[in-house]
Amino acid sequence: MLSAIPSLPRSTLAQLTQRMIDRMDEIDGDPDLEQFDEDNEDGHDRESVYD
């Protein structure tokens, strides 16, 4: 499947990407709806160094 990706039309890639995101949200929850844990993250996908 990965070898076919470069030849797929942009709209097909967009649909495939959205389906993968939706599936990940089904598995572990939508991060847009999860509560931000200020103790673990600084908002820039880095661990907090200010403890």
Helices and strands as residue ranges (DSSP letters): G 2-7, H 10-28
